[in-house]
């Protein structure tokens, strides 16, 4: 069947397939690494692992609670399980994640695929923009949202190397291989400055996570064309969160805009606003993201970006609004 075609590693592009190739390499190198599938392997990229190493993929069927329970059991037997399903379906196994995995601090590495708006034709019920509200508040759980394929590969290595549960929130769609500087190395708990003006201060700070790093870079160019100086900080590690880098940005810009492939409550904007207000950093912070009071509609990603005002033009408008509010 066409959906089981194995895309070439150097031509994968879509993060889901690049993840499959990365996990395949990890399975080859480490006999402890296992994949756990909830009947979505041709969609998530796990079919790449299954094609070459079927004995290293545990198939539980459409049973997400069991996905997490089996993964917990595998970790207790010394394996490093990578259970994978759609990010939206983490709602189905939240109790098992909370109690069976995180309460016991088990070594389970969850891959939440198809995060946010960019789900292709999967439909509205398969889109996820509220889940970080729960995930970021589970003790012991590390939460990572990489923005490009190189970072995703490095994050998977970091997740396997650390002890304890980790959740990786990945998009389905094509992303660039590297959006950061040459030699960039992902580290859990650390963000990275993508762009910064030569002077110490900037008019506006764009603070992004995940897929939205690309949008931030487009918006920054448009803002510079309008005469604004811009700083971009990318935060792939949402928990633990790099508050040190946030403090540096808050102290060196007049206003900030957060960009996330998630609703504007419970995710990146909440992390930033809560930290700033509790540490006396009183500057305008405006969010870019989906509506927390709305179920995500289905459609082409470009149409959805326009509907929820998440395009680079919308970021520019928000940034100008924020700078004016700072005066």
Order of alpha helices (4+ residues) and beta strands (2+ residues): alpha-beta-alpha-alpha-beta-alpha-beta-beta-alpha-beta-alpha-beta-beta-beta-alpha-beta-beta-alpha-beta-alpha-beta-alpha-alpha
